[in-house]
Amino acid sequence: MASPYTFFMRAILFFLFGCLSLCKTIDGQQRFYVDGFVKGVSNGTVVVYYQKGDSTIRVEKDSVSLVKGIFSISGYITYPQQMNISVIAPGIDKLSQSFLITGGRQTLYSNINSDTFSYKHPYVTGQPIHKEYNEVYSTFRKEVIRKYDLLTESMASTYEKFKGKVPSRIADSLEIEKRLIYQSFDSVLVEYIKTYPNSYVGLWALKDYSQGKGYKNEFQKAYDYLSDNLKQTYIGQQIAGYLEKSKNLQVGKTFPVISLLTVQGKKITKLNYTKNAYTLVEFWFSSCTPCIQLVPSLKQLQALFPGKLHLVSISTDQRTQYEKLKKVVHDHKMNWLQLWDPEGSTIQTFNINSYPANLLISKKGIVIVSNISIAALTKLLTDGDNE
């Protein structure tokens, strides 16, 4: 039988081993653990998504078991990183919004049955960065989020009332309100990073905002406010790359020469702007529901303003979706210039990965405005406010 002294020494060693395991570092990277709790599903699989290609994070398993609603993720990390999880079970395959992790232990809570699972960030706690996100950053965004939630409810009830066929006047009004709220989010982010230039919360938020959304002065301002240390991180350098690419389509610049195919297979290397006062270039793909919902409004604009407006659509459909693309164009009678950028390989070099998106171009080929709403474009064309 082991002596009390032996038991005591074993306990000490076990405690020390646990501490070393929790605090262990490899090549300057700290150990991290995420203890996850998912409400609404007992057993399944949790797939982990993170910044691949960034050597400052190593995840031990990209896929882990969900047992009785509990899962665990672990690995090594140099600085705070962003993750998403996908919960997969019989009849369930849902991707979460992003959340932040850092060195040490943290706890994640999510509810698979909640309507907000796929568009609100999981609640994570346990480290100072989570306190910053849950309290400081959330306070900055509180009023804008309140307005956004109210608008979301209003849009849902409006579409239900009209059974999806909302009158264009009402739909345009809701769209304008949504864009104004998005602009408020941008402004809040700029102010947050200005106030906290060393914040990884701000860094990752800027990465989310700037990736694939074209060029905005607000994104450049926010980046300029980041500390030099954050600019030198892998993510900081990515953001700088997004901004540099986006400048090719910046308001006031000439729309670049691009070589694309028409949907029928003819090669186009130059757009003709001189025949019309304006050219609207729409970026879309055939499985994008919001893109398809815009088609009736675009057709209406084309009919109302012949000679004033030239429409050009650029699809980023993958090659495997080519037949579907042709069918959608035919079925919806999209009888204006339809260009195809397979896999979006050309358009992505301009940092456009969010759809639908558009650019309004003058007869001189100059980008006038990005992501103009149908209502604003209608007013511009009605007023005849040419360059």
Short mmCIF file of the C-alpha atoms (twelve columns), coordinates in Angstrom:
data_MODEL
# 
_entry.id   MODEL 
# 
loop_
_atom_site.group_PDB 
_atom_site.id 
_atom_site.type_symbol 
_atom_site.label_atom_id 
_atom_site.label_alt_id 
_atom_site.label_comp_id 
_atom_site.label_asym_id 
_atom_site.label_seq_id 
_atom_site.Cartn_x 
_atom_site.Cartn_y 
_atom_site.Cartn_z 
_atom_site.pdbx_PDB_model_num 
ATOM 1   C CA . MET A 1   0.000   0.000  0.000   1 
ATOM 2   C CA . ALA A 2   1.301   3.453  -0.920  1 
ATOM 3   C CA . SER A 3   2.185   5.762  1.944   1 
ATOM 4   C CA . PRO A 4   0.471   9.156  2.530   1 
ATOM 5   C CA . TYR A 5   3.723   10.749 1.423   1 
ATOM 6   C CA . THR A 6   3.527   8.917  -1.931  1 
ATOM 7   C CA . PHE A 7   -0.059  10.069 -2.464  1 
ATOM 8   C CA . PHE A 8   0.987   13.623 -1.599  1 
ATOM 9   C CA . MET A 9   3.872   13.575 -4.116  1 
ATOM 10  C CA . ARG A 10  1.626   12.122 -6.822  1 
ATOM 11  C CA . ALA A 11  -0.876  14.905 -6.250  1 
ATOM 12  C CA . ILE A 12  1.860   17.538 -6.491  1 
ATOM 13  C CA . LEU A 13  3.197   16.024 -9.727  1 
ATOM 14  C CA . PHE A 14  -0.295  15.773 -11.213 1 
ATOM 15  C CA . PHE A 15  -0.957  19.428 -10.388 1 
ATOM 16  C CA . LEU A 16  2.370   20.542 -11.884 1 
ATOM 17  C CA . PHE A 17  1.796   18.465 -15.015 1 
ATOM 18  C CA . GLY A 18  -1.631  20.031 -15.449 1 
ATOM 19  C CA . CYS A 19  -0.197  23.538 -15.123 1 
ATOM 20  C CA . LEU A 20  2.590   22.794 -17.573 1 
ATOM 21  C CA . SER A 21  0.105   21.303 -20.029 1 
ATOM 22  C CA . LEU A 22  -2.140  24.358 -19.823 1 
ATOM 23  C CA . CYS A 23  0.660   26.911 -20.128 1 
ATOM 24  C CA . LYS A 24  2.895   24.956 -22.500 1 
ATOM 25  C CA . THR A 25  4.435   26.876 -25.395 1 
ATOM 26  C CA . ILE A 26  6.103   25.619 -28.550 1 
ATOM 27  C CA . ASP A 27  8.197   27.966 -30.695 1 
ATOM 28  C CA . GLY A 28  6.724   30.924 -28.855 1 
ATOM 29  C CA . GLN A 29  3.130   29.729 -29.308 1 
ATOM 30  C CA . GLN A 30  0.850   29.358 -26.309 1 
ATOM 31  C CA . ARG A 31  -1.457  26.418 -25.763 1 
ATOM 32  C CA . PHE A 32  -5.165  27.145 -26.205 1 
ATOM 33  C CA . TYR A 33  -8.280  25.210 -25.290 1 
ATOM 34  C CA . VAL A 34  -11.912 25.812 -26.249 1 
ATOM 35  C CA . ASP A 35  -14.545 24.028 -24.178 1 
ATOM 36  C CA . GLY A 36  -17.690 24.132 -26.308 1 
ATOM 37  C CA . PHE A 37  -21.319 23.641 -25.300 1 
ATOM 38  C CA . VAL A 38  -23.988 23.327 -27.991 1 
ATOM 39  C CA . LYS A 39  -27.633 23.448 -26.981 1 
ATOM 40  C CA . GLY A 40  -30.180 21.686 -29.167 1 
ATOM 41  C CA . VAL A 41  -28.119 18.740 -30.428 1 
ATOM 42  C CA . SER A 42  -26.476 15.942 -28.448 1 
ATOM 43  C CA . ASN A 43  -24.177 13.992 -30.728 1 
ATOM 44  C CA . GLY A 44  -22.498 14.796 -34.002 1 
ATOM 45  C CA . THR A 45  -19.400 16.444 -35.403 1 
ATOM 46  C CA . VAL A 46  -17.944 19.920 -35.042 1 
ATOM 47  C CA . VAL A 47  -15.785 21.102 -37.937 1 
ATOM 48  C CA . VAL A 48  -13.343 23.915 -37.157 1 
ATOM 49  C CA . TYR A 49  -12.559 26.718 -39.630 1 
ATOM 50  C CA . TYR A 50  -9.691  29.121 -39.062 1 
ATOM 51  C CA . GLN A 51  -7.074  31.171 -40.917 1 
ATOM 52  C CA . LYS A 52  -5.266  28.500 -42.939 1 
ATOM 53  C CA . GLY A 53  -1.841  29.566 -44.156 1 
ATOM 54  C CA . ASP A 54  -1.165  31.578 -41.002 1 
ATOM 55  C CA . SER A 55  1.682   29.898 -39.144 1 
ATOM 56  C CA . THR A 56  0.714   31.686 -35.934 1 
ATOM 57  C CA . ILE A 57  -2.066  29.155 -35.269 1 
ATOM 58  C CA . ARG A 58  -2.023  25.359 -35.167 1 
ATOM 59  C CA . VAL A 59  -5.202  23.435 -34.468 1 
ATOM 60  C CA . GLU A 60  -4.697  19.843 -33.371 1 
ATOM 61  C CA . LYS A 61  -7.893  18.519 -34.999 1 
ATOM 62  C CA . ASP A 62  -9.974  20.243 -37.684 1 
ATOM 63  C CA . SER A 63  -12.892 17.971 -36.843 1 
ATOM 64  C CA . VAL A 64  -13.916 16.864 -33.353 1 
ATOM 65  C CA . SER A 65  -16.728 14.819 -31.860 1 
ATOM 66  C CA . LEU A 66  -19.777 16.410 -30.270 1 
ATOM 67  C CA . VAL A 67  -20.849 14.191 -27.356 1 
ATOM 68  C CA . LYS A 68  -23.857 15.071 -25.208 1 
ATOM 69  C CA . GLY A 69  -23.646 18.626 -26.537 1 
ATOM 70  C CA . ILE A 70  -20.000 19.071 -25.528 1 
ATOM 71  C CA . PHE A 71  -16.873 19.368 -27.685 1 
ATOM 72  C CA . SER A 72  -13.276 20.463 -27.214 1 
ATOM 73  C CA . ILE A 73  -10.789 22.229 -29.528 1 
ATOM 74  C CA . SER A 74  -7.121  22.703 -28.750 1 
ATOM 75  C CA . GLY A 75  -3.873  23.786 -30.350 1 
ATOM 76  C CA . TYR A 76  -1.194  26.456 -30.280 1 
ATOM 77  C CA . ILE A 77  -1.489  30.157 -30.972 1 
ATOM 78  C CA . THR A 78  0.762   33.215 -31.160 1 
ATOM 79  C CA . TYR A 79  -1.873  35.934 -30.929 1 
ATOM 80  C CA . PRO A 80  -5.714  36.068 -30.892 1 
ATOM 81  C CA . GLN A 81  -7.317  34.370 -33.888 1 
ATOM 82  C CA . GLN A 82  -10.748 34.051 -35.394 1 
ATOM 83  C CA . MET A 83  -12.657 30.778 -35.812 1 
ATOM 84  C CA . ASN A 84  -15.970 29.449 -37.052 1 
ATOM 85  C CA . ILE A 85  -17.515 26.092 -36.310 1 
ATOM 86  C CA . SER A 86  -19.911 23.982 -38.309 1 
ATOM 87  C CA . VAL A 87  -22.185 21.669 -36.330 1 
ATOM 88  C CA . ILE A 88  -23.090 18.515 -38.255 1 
ATOM 89  C CA . ALA A 89  -25.614 15.922 -37.062 1 
ATOM 90  C CA . PRO A 90  -28.490 13.982 -38.660 1 
ATOM 91  C CA . GLY A 91  -30.616 16.630 -40.392 1 
ATOM 92  C CA . ILE A 92  -28.336 19.450 -39.199 1 
ATOM 93  C CA . ASP A 93  -25.458 21.231 -40.915 1 
ATOM 94  C CA . LYS A 94  -25.068 24.765 -39.607 1 
ATOM 95  C CA . LEU A 95  -22.127 27.171 -39.791 1 
ATOM 96  C CA . SER A 96  -21.665 29.617 -36.943 1 
ATOM 97  C CA . GLN A 97  -20.566 33.195 -37.149 1 
ATOM 98  C CA . SER A 98  -16.964 33.882 -36.195 1 
ATOM 99  C CA . PHE A 99  -15.569 34.121 -32.670 1 
ATOM 100 C CA . LEU A 100 -12.186 34.990 -31.175 1 
ATOM 101 C CA . ILE A 101 -9.839  32.631 -29.353 1 
ATOM 102 C CA . THR A 102 -6.565  33.260 -27.579 1 
ATOM 103 C CA . GLY A 103 -3.993  31.436 -25.472 1 
ATOM 104 C CA . GLY A 104 -5.289  29.674 -22.364 1 
ATOM 105 C CA . ARG A 105 -8.716  28.183 -21.715 1 
ATOM 106 C CA . GLN A 106 -11.994 29.636 -22.938 1 
ATOM 107 C CA . THR A 107 -15.610 28.484 -23.014 1 
ATOM 108 C CA . LEU A 108 -18.033 28.756 -25.942 1 
ATOM 109 C CA . TYR A 109 -21.826 28.610 -25.716 1 
ATOM 110 C CA . SER A 110 -24.192 28.294 -28.685 1 
ATOM 111 C CA . ASN A 111 -27.752 27.203 -29.378 1 
ATOM 112 C CA . ILE A 112 -28.277 25.296 -32.622 1 
ATOM 113 C CA . ASN A 113 -32.051 25.808 -32.436 1 
ATOM 114 C CA . SER A 114 -31.780 29.572 -32.186 1 
ATOM 115 C CA . ASP A 115 -32.679 31.575 -35.297 1 
ATOM 116 C CA . THR A 116 -29.593 33.657 -34.547 1 
ATOM 117 C CA . PHE A 117 -27.088 30.744 -34.648 1 
ATOM 118 C CA . SER A 118 -25.961 31.459 -38.213 1 
ATOM 119 C CA . TYR A 119 -25.812 35.238 -38.050 1 
ATOM 120 C CA . LYS A 120 -24.884 36.152 -34.478 1 
ATOM 121 C CA . HIS A 121 -21.513 35.397 -32.937 1 
ATOM 122 C CA . PRO A 122 -21.326 32.591 -30.347 1 
ATOM 123 C CA . TYR A 123 -20.828 33.732 -26.782 1 
ATOM 124 C CA . VAL A 124 -17.261 33.062 -25.634 1 
ATOM 125 C CA . THR A 125 -15.798 33.852 -22.232 1 
ATOM 126 C CA . GLY A 126 -12.718 33.117 -20.160 1 
ATOM 127 C CA . GLN A 127 -10.011 35.535 -21.325 1 
ATOM 128 C CA . PRO A 128 -9.531  39.341 -21.319 1 
ATOM 129 C CA . ILE A 129 -10.164 39.570 -25.077 1 
ATOM 130 C CA . HIS A 130 -13.620 38.081 -24.570 1 
ATOM 131 C CA . LYS A 131 -14.383 40.620 -21.861 1 
ATOM 132 C CA . GLU A 132 -13.318 43.334 -24.315 1 
ATOM 133 C CA . TYR A 133 -15.542 41.922 -27.072 1 
ATOM 134 C CA . ASN A 134 -18.565 41.188 -24.864 1 
ATOM 135 C CA . GLU A 135 -18.479 44.479 -22.952 1 
ATOM 136 C CA . VAL A 136 -16.373 47.230 -24.567 1 
ATOM 137 C CA . TYR A 137 -16.838 46.489 -28.283 1 
ATOM 138 C CA . SER A 138 -20.487 45.564 -27.812 1 
ATOM 139 C CA . THR A 139 -21.113 48.875 -26.056 1 
ATOM 140 C CA . PHE A 140 -19.655 50.758 -29.031 1 
ATOM 141 C CA . ARG A 141 -21.999 48.880 -31.389 1 
ATOM 142 C CA . LYS A 142 -25.063 48.663 -29.148 1 
ATOM 143 C CA . GLU A 143 -27.163 51.405 -30.754 1 
ATOM 144 C CA . VAL A 144 -26.371 50.367 -34.327 1 
ATOM 145 C CA . ILE A 145 -27.166 46.729 -33.517 1 
ATOM 146 C CA . ARG A 146 -30.495 47.825 -32.009 1 
ATOM 147 C CA . LYS A 147 -31.370 49.637 -35.244 1 
ATOM 148 C CA . TYR A 148 -30.217 46.686 -37.322 1 
ATOM 149 C CA . ASP A 149 -32.351 44.219 -35.333 1 
ATOM 150 C CA . LEU A 150 -35.392 46.479 -35.676 1 
ATOM 151 C CA . LEU A 151 -34.842 46.760 -39.418 1 
ATOM 152 C CA . THR A 152 -34.409 42.995 -39.739 1 
ATOM 153 C CA . GLU A 153 -37.748 42.466 -37.991 1 
ATOM 154 C CA . SER A 154 -39.378 45.112 -40.167 1 
ATOM 155 C CA . MET A 155 -38.046 43.549 -43.376 1 
ATOM 156 C CA . ALA A 156 -39.166 40.075 -42.332 1 
ATOM 157 C CA . SER A 157 -42.695 41.226 -41.503 1 
ATOM 158 C CA . THR A 158 -42.889 43.281 -44.715 1 
ATOM 159 C CA . TYR A 159 -41.871 40.358 -46.917 1 
ATOM 160 C CA . GLU A 160 -44.333 38.136 -45.067 1 
ATOM 161 C CA . LYS A 161 -47.116 40.689 -45.513 1 
ATOM 162 C CA . PHE A 162 -46.565 40.905 -49.271 1 
ATOM 163 C CA . LYS A 163 -45.712 37.197 -49.577 1 
ATOM 164 C CA . GLY A 164 -42.298 38.007 -50.980 1 
ATOM 165 C CA . LYS A 165 -43.583 40.401 -53.668 1 
ATOM 166 C CA . VAL A 166 -42.787 43.701 -51.960 1 
ATOM 167 C CA . PRO A 167 -43.595 46.849 -53.990 1 
ATOM 168 C CA . SER A 168 -40.400 48.379 -55.353 1 
ATOM 169 C CA . ARG A 169 -40.998 51.685 -53.543 1 
ATOM 170 C CA . ILE A 170 -41.107 49.935 -50.152 1 
ATOM 171 C CA . ALA A 171 -38.241 47.563 -50.985 1 
ATOM 172 C CA . ASP A 172 -36.065 50.482 -52.085 1 
ATOM 173 C CA . SER A 173 -36.822 52.372 -48.872 1 
ATOM 174 C CA . LEU A 174 -35.806 49.347 -46.783 1 
ATOM 175 C CA . GLU A 175 -32.655 48.936 -48.849 1 
ATOM 176 C CA . ILE A 176 -31.641 52.566 -48.295 1 
ATOM 177 C CA . GLU A 177 -32.189 52.172 -44.550 1 
ATOM 178 C CA . LYS A 178 -30.083 48.998 -44.534 1 
ATOM 179 C CA . ARG A 179 -27.209 50.706 -46.348 1 
ATOM 180 C CA . LEU A 180 -27.288 53.607 -43.894 1 
ATOM 181 C CA . ILE A 181 -27.029 51.168 -40.995 1 
ATOM 182 C CA . TYR A 182 -24.085 49.422 -42.674 1 
ATOM 183 C CA . GLN A 183 -22.399 52.811 -43.008 1 
ATOM 184 C CA . SER A 184 -22.953 53.336 -39.274 1 
ATOM 185 C CA . PHE A 185 -21.225 50.011 -38.555 1 
ATOM 186 C CA . ASP A 186 -18.250 51.228 -40.613 1 
ATOM 187 C CA . SER A 187 -18.098 54.510 -38.710 1 
ATOM 188 C CA . VAL A 188 -18.290 52.745 -35.336 1 
ATOM 189 C CA . LEU A 189 -15.400 50.478 -36.325 1 
ATOM 190 C CA . VAL A 190 -13.249 53.460 -37.301 1 
ATOM 191 C CA . GLU A 191 -13.933 55.096 -33.942 1 
ATOM 192 C CA . TYR A 192 -13.240 51.862 -32.073 1 
ATOM 193 C CA . ILE A 193 -9.841  51.300 -33.678 1 
ATOM 194 C CA . LYS A 194 -8.984  54.974 -33.224 1 
ATOM 195 C CA . THR A 195 -9.715  54.542 -29.509 1 
ATOM 196 C CA . TYR A 196 -8.058  51.119 -29.180 1 
ATOM 197 C CA . PRO A 197 -5.298  50.910 -31.842 1 
ATOM 198 C CA . ASN A 198 -3.747  47.810 -30.227 1 
ATOM 199 C CA . SER A 199 -6.999  45.841 -30.113 1 
ATOM 200 C CA . TYR A 200 -7.128  42.438 -31.786 1 
ATOM 201 C CA . VAL A 201 -10.920 42.742 -31.612 1 
ATOM 202 C CA . GLY A 202 -10.665 45.782 -33.873 1 
ATOM 203 C CA . LEU A 203 -8.103  44.091 -36.134 1 
ATOM 204 C CA . TRP A 204 -10.284 41.061 -36.813 1 
ATOM 205 C CA . ALA A 205 -13.413 43.174 -37.221 1 
ATOM 206 C CA . LEU A 206 -11.629 45.243 -39.867 1 
ATOM 207 C CA . LYS A 207 -10.545 42.055 -41.618 1 
ATOM 208 C CA . ASP A 208 -14.192 40.909 -41.773 1 
ATOM 209 C CA . TYR A 209 -15.417 44.313 -42.933 1 
ATOM 210 C CA . SER A 210 -12.780 44.907 -45.607 1 
ATOM 211 C CA . GLN A 211 -12.565 41.434 -47.141 1 
ATOM 212 C CA . GLY A 212 -14.505 41.243 -50.378 1 
ATOM 213 C CA . LYS A 213 -16.454 44.474 -50.006 1 
ATOM 214 C CA . GLY A 214 -14.524 46.753 -52.328 1 
ATOM 215 C CA . TYR A 215 -12.856 50.006 -51.360 1 
ATOM 216 C CA . LYS A 216 -14.210 52.333 -48.690 1 
ATOM 217 C CA . ASN A 217 -12.498 55.349 -47.199 1 
ATOM 218 C CA . GLU A 218 -13.644 54.141 -43.774 1 
ATOM 219 C CA . PHE A 219 -11.649 50.911 -44.146 1 
ATOM 220 C CA . GLN A 220 -8.511  52.851 -45.012 1 
ATOM 221 C CA . LYS A 221 -9.039  55.199 -42.054 1 
ATOM 222 C CA . ALA A 222 -9.499  52.259 -39.686 1 
ATOM 223 C CA . TYR A 223 -6.359  50.572 -41.010 1 
ATOM 224 C CA . ASP A 224 -4.348  53.777 -40.612 1 
ATOM 225 C CA . TYR A 225 -5.360  53.920 -36.942 1 
ATOM 226 C CA . LEU A 226 -4.039  50.389 -36.248 1 
ATOM 227 C CA . SER A 227 -0.795  50.185 -34.311 1 
ATOM 228 C CA . ASP A 228 2.342   49.235 -36.243 1 
ATOM 229 C CA . ASN A 229 2.489   45.936 -34.342 1 
ATOM 230 C CA . LEU A 230 -0.954  44.906 -35.589 1 
ATOM 231 C CA . LYS A 231 -0.221  46.070 -39.135 1 
ATOM 232 C CA . GLN A 232 2.774   43.718 -39.175 1 
ATOM 233 C CA . THR A 233 0.751   40.630 -38.248 1 
ATOM 234 C CA . TYR A 234 -0.346  38.162 -40.926 1 
ATOM 235 C CA . ILE A 235 -3.905  39.522 -40.717 1 
ATOM 236 C CA . GLY A 236 -2.727  43.139 -40.803 1 
ATOM 237 C CA . GLN A 237 -0.826  42.405 -43.995 1 
ATOM 238 C CA . GLN A 238 -3.893  40.690 -45.456 1 
ATOM 239 C CA . ILE A 239 -5.988  43.784 -44.781 1 
ATOM 240 C CA . ALA A 240 -3.367  45.970 -46.453 1 
ATOM 241 C CA . GLY A 241 -3.585  43.667 -49.474 1 
ATOM 242 C CA . TYR A 242 -7.379  43.923 -49.605 1 
ATOM 243 C CA . LEU A 243 -7.206  47.703 -49.516 1 
ATOM 244 C CA . GLU A 244 -4.554  47.843 -52.220 1 
ATOM 245 C CA . LYS A 245 -6.578  45.592 -54.526 1 
ATOM 246 C CA . SER A 246 -9.751  47.562 -53.847 1 
ATOM 247 C CA . LYS A 247 -8.140  50.809 -54.961 1 
ATOM 248 C CA . ASN A 248 -8.397  49.568 -58.551 1 
ATOM 249 C CA . LEU A 249 -12.149 50.138 -58.305 1 
ATOM 250 C CA . GLN A 250 -12.011 53.211 -56.104 1 
ATOM 251 C CA . VAL A 251 -14.474 56.026 -56.786 1 
ATOM 252 C CA . GLY A 252 -12.842 58.551 -59.096 1 
ATOM 253 C CA . LYS A 253 -10.630 56.011 -60.848 1 
ATOM 254 C CA . THR A 254 -10.986 54.627 -64.372 1 
ATOM 255 C CA . PHE A 255 -12.661 51.239 -64.490 1 
ATOM 256 C CA . PRO A 256 -9.874  48.790 -65.404 1 
ATOM 257 C CA . VAL A 257 -9.621  46.954 -68.702 1 
ATOM 258 C CA . ILE A 258 -10.698 43.361 -68.131 1 
ATOM 259 C CA . SER A 259 -10.852 40.371 -70.434 1 
ATOM 260 C CA . LEU A 260 -13.957 38.262 -69.910 1 
ATOM 261 C CA . LEU A 261 -16.306 35.964 -71.812 1 
ATOM 262 C CA . THR A 262 -19.934 36.604 -72.592 1 
ATOM 263 C CA . VAL A 263 -22.295 33.896 -71.386 1 
ATOM 264 C CA . GLN A 264 -22.458 32.808 -75.026 1 
ATOM 265 C CA . GLY A 265 -18.658 32.376 -75.125 1 
ATOM 266 C CA . LYS A 266 -17.542 35.527 -76.974 1 
ATOM 267 C CA . LYS A 267 -14.427 37.265 -75.628 1 
ATOM 268 C CA . ILE A 268 -14.863 40.893 -74.447 1 
ATOM 269 C CA . THR A 269 -11.844 43.036 -73.605 1 
ATOM 270 C CA . LYS A 270 -13.376 46.521 -73.398 1 
ATOM 271 C CA . LEU A 271 -16.671 48.003 -72.283 1 
ATOM 272 C CA . ASN A 272 -18.218 50.805 -74.334 1 
ATOM 273 C CA . TYR A 273 -19.273 53.639 -72.037 1 
ATOM 274 C CA . THR A 274 -19.757 56.454 -74.550 1 
ATOM 275 C CA . LYS A 275 -23.207 55.469 -75.832 1 
ATOM 276 C CA . ASN A 276 -24.888 56.118 -72.495 1 
ATOM 277 C CA . ALA A 277 -24.691 58.629 -69.685 1 
ATOM 278 C CA . TYR A 278 -24.091 55.802 -67.199 1 
ATOM 279 C CA . THR A 279 -23.065 52.161 -67.134 1 
ATOM 280 C CA . LEU A 280 -24.085 50.003 -64.190 1 
ATOM 281 C CA . VAL A 281 -21.815 46.997 -63.690 1 
ATOM 282 C CA . GLU A 282 -23.491 44.357 -61.515 1 
ATOM 283 C CA . PHE A 283 -21.473 41.544 -59.906 1 
ATOM 284 C CA . TRP A 284 -23.477 38.395 -59.171 1 
ATOM 285 C CA . PHE A 285 -23.699 34.600 -59.479 1 
ATOM 286 C CA . SER A 286 -26.588 32.320 -60.386 1 
ATOM 287 C CA . SER A 287 -27.172 30.813 -56.908 1 
ATOM 288 C CA . CYS A 288 -27.247 34.220 -55.192 1 
ATOM 289 C CA . THR A 289 -30.872 34.778 -54.136 1 
ATOM 290 C CA . PRO A 290 -30.491 38.526 -53.389 1 
ATOM 291 C CA . CYS A 291 -28.868 38.918 -56.819 1 
ATOM 292 C CA . ILE A 292 -31.833 37.269 -58.559 1 
ATOM 293 C CA . GLN A 293 -34.263 39.380 -56.546 1 
ATOM 294 C CA . LEU A 294 -32.692 42.506 -58.082 1 
ATOM 295 C CA . VAL A 295 -33.374 41.418 -61.662 1 
ATOM 296 C CA . PRO A 296 -36.946 42.824 -61.950 1 
ATOM 297 C CA . SER A 297 -35.713 46.236 -60.719 1 
ATOM 298 C CA . LEU A 298 -32.832 46.188 -63.205 1 
ATOM 299 C CA . LYS A 299 -35.197 45.315 -66.036 1 
ATOM 300 C CA . GLN A 300 -37.454 48.173 -64.980 1 
ATOM 301 C CA . LEU A 301 -34.537 50.621 -64.999 1 
ATOM 302 C CA . GLN A 302 -33.507 49.416 -68.427 1 
ATOM 303 C CA . ALA A 303 -37.027 50.035 -69.750 1 
ATOM 304 C CA . LEU A 304 -37.433 53.437 -68.079 1 
ATOM 305 C CA . PHE A 305 -34.089 54.940 -69.084 1 
ATOM 306 C CA . PRO A 306 -33.057 53.709 -72.540 1 
ATOM 307 C CA . GLY A 307 -30.084 55.702 -73.747 1 
ATOM 308 C CA . LYS A 308 -29.284 56.885 -70.232 1 
ATOM 309 C CA . LEU A 309 -28.325 53.599 -68.635 1 
ATOM 310 C CA . HIS A 310 -26.311 50.672 -69.959 1 
ATOM 311 C CA . LEU A 311 -26.438 47.462 -67.927 1 
ATOM 312 C CA . VAL A 312 -23.571 44.995 -67.650 1 
ATOM 313 C CA . SER A 313 -23.721 41.917 -65.432 1 
ATOM 314 C CA . ILE A 314 -20.586 39.985 -64.513 1 
ATOM 315 C CA . SER A 315 -21.175 36.498 -63.128 1 
ATOM 316 C CA . THR A 316 -18.565 34.752 -60.989 1 
ATOM 317 C CA . ASP A 317 -20.137 31.303 -61.352 1 
ATOM 318 C CA . GLN A 318 -17.818 28.316 -61.246 1 
ATOM 319 C CA . ARG A 319 -17.302 26.344 -64.443 1 
ATOM 320 C CA . THR A 320 -19.433 23.520 -63.054 1 
ATOM 321 C CA . GLN A 321 -22.343 25.999 -62.816 1 
ATOM 322 C CA . TYR A 322 -22.100 27.215 -66.411 1 
ATOM 323 C CA . GLU A 323 -25.268 25.475 -67.613 1 
ATOM 324 C CA . LYS A 324 -27.205 26.794 -64.627 1 
ATOM 325 C CA . LEU A 325 -25.890 30.302 -65.336 1 
ATOM 326 C CA . LYS A 326 -27.148 30.156 -68.921 1 
ATOM 327 C CA . LYS A 327 -30.528 28.865 -67.754 1 
ATOM 328 C CA . VAL A 328 -30.960 31.625 -65.134 1 
ATOM 329 C CA . VAL A 329 -30.065 34.322 -67.686 1 
ATOM 330 C CA . HIS A 330 -32.546 32.819 -70.170 1 
ATOM 331 C CA . ASP A 331 -35.375 32.149 -67.708 1 
ATOM 332 C CA . HIS A 332 -35.199 35.652 -66.201 1 
ATOM 333 C CA . LYS A 333 -34.862 37.306 -69.626 1 
ATOM 334 C CA . MET A 334 -31.706 39.185 -68.643 1 
ATOM 335 C CA . ASN A 335 -31.316 40.653 -72.113 1 
ATOM 336 C CA . TRP A 336 -28.382 42.977 -71.461 1 
ATOM 337 C CA . LEU A 337 -24.657 42.303 -71.679 1 
ATOM 338 C CA . GLN A 338 -23.945 39.180 -69.617 1 
ATOM 339 C CA . LEU A 339 -20.267 38.526 -68.881 1 
ATOM 340 C CA . TRP A 340 -18.789 35.501 -67.171 1 
ATOM 341 C CA . ASP A 341 -15.698 35.452 -64.977 1 
ATOM 342 C CA . PRO A 342 -15.227 31.712 -64.249 1 
ATOM 343 C CA . GLU A 343 -14.520 31.104 -60.556 1 
ATOM 344 C CA . GLY A 344 -14.427 34.903 -60.069 1 
ATOM 345 C CA . SER A 345 -10.692 34.786 -60.751 1 
ATOM 346 C CA . THR A 346 -10.538 38.297 -62.247 1 
ATOM 347 C CA . ILE A 347 -13.073 39.998 -59.998 1 
ATOM 348 C CA . GLN A 348 -11.465 38.674 -56.811 1 
ATOM 349 C CA . THR A 349 -8.310  40.593 -57.680 1 
ATOM 350 C CA . PHE A 350 -10.434 43.709 -57.060 1 
ATOM 351 C CA . ASN A 351 -11.442 42.427 -53.588 1 
ATOM 352 C CA . ILE A 352 -15.079 41.758 -54.495 1 
ATOM 353 C CA . ASN A 353 -16.312 38.606 -52.783 1 
ATOM 354 C CA . SER A 354 -19.640 39.877 -51.419 1 
ATOM 355 C CA . TYR A 355 -22.681 39.789 -53.686 1 
ATOM 356 C CA . PRO A 356 -24.644 41.461 -55.110 1 
ATOM 357 C CA . ALA A 357 -22.299 44.379 -55.667 1 
ATOM 358 C CA . ASN A 358 -22.215 47.107 -58.293 1 
ATOM 359 C CA . LEU A 359 -20.306 50.052 -59.716 1 
ATOM 360 C CA . LEU A 360 -21.791 53.020 -61.527 1 
ATOM 361 C CA . ILE A 361 -19.512 54.275 -64.295 1 
ATOM 362 C CA . SER A 362 -19.634 57.542 -66.260 1 
ATOM 363 C CA . LYS A 363 -19.425 57.846 -70.042 1 
ATOM 364 C CA . LYS A 364 -15.728 58.636 -69.524 1 
ATOM 365 C CA . GLY A 365 -15.211 55.273 -67.839 1 
ATOM 366 C CA . ILE A 366 -14.793 56.764 -64.350 1 
ATOM 367 C CA . VAL A 367 -16.199 54.967 -61.301 1 
ATOM 368 C CA . ILE A 368 -18.767 57.354 -59.800 1 
ATOM 369 C CA . VAL A 369 -20.168 55.331 -56.918 1 
ATOM 370 C CA . SER A 370 -20.053 51.777 -55.594 1 
ATOM 371 C CA . ASN A 371 -23.042 49.733 -54.445 1 
ATOM 372 C CA . ILE A 372 -25.635 52.331 -55.346 1 
ATOM 373 C CA . SER A 373 -29.182 51.388 -54.375 1 
ATOM 374 C CA . ILE A 374 -31.946 51.046 -56.957 1 
ATOM 375 C CA . ALA A 375 -33.760 53.997 -55.368 1 
ATOM 376 C CA . ALA A 376 -30.692 56.249 -55.480 1 
ATOM 377 C CA . LEU A 377 -29.940 55.249 -59.071 1 
ATOM 378 C CA . THR A 378 -33.530 55.900 -60.110 1 
ATOM 379 C CA . LYS A 379 -33.383 59.370 -58.587 1 
ATOM 380 C CA . LEU A 380 -30.059 60.102 -60.283 1 
ATOM 381 C CA . LEU A 381 -31.382 59.066 -63.684 1 
ATOM 382 C CA . THR A 382 -34.677 60.901 -63.196 1 
ATOM 383 C CA . ASP A 383 -32.947 64.111 -62.174 1 
ATOM 384 C CA . GLY A 384 -30.549 63.828 -65.092 1 
ATOM 385 C CA . ASP A 385 -27.623 64.755 -62.840 1 
ATOM 386 C CA . ASN A 386 -24.908 63.842 -65.321 1 
ATOM 387 C CA . GLU A 387 -21.219 64.454 -64.796 1 
# 
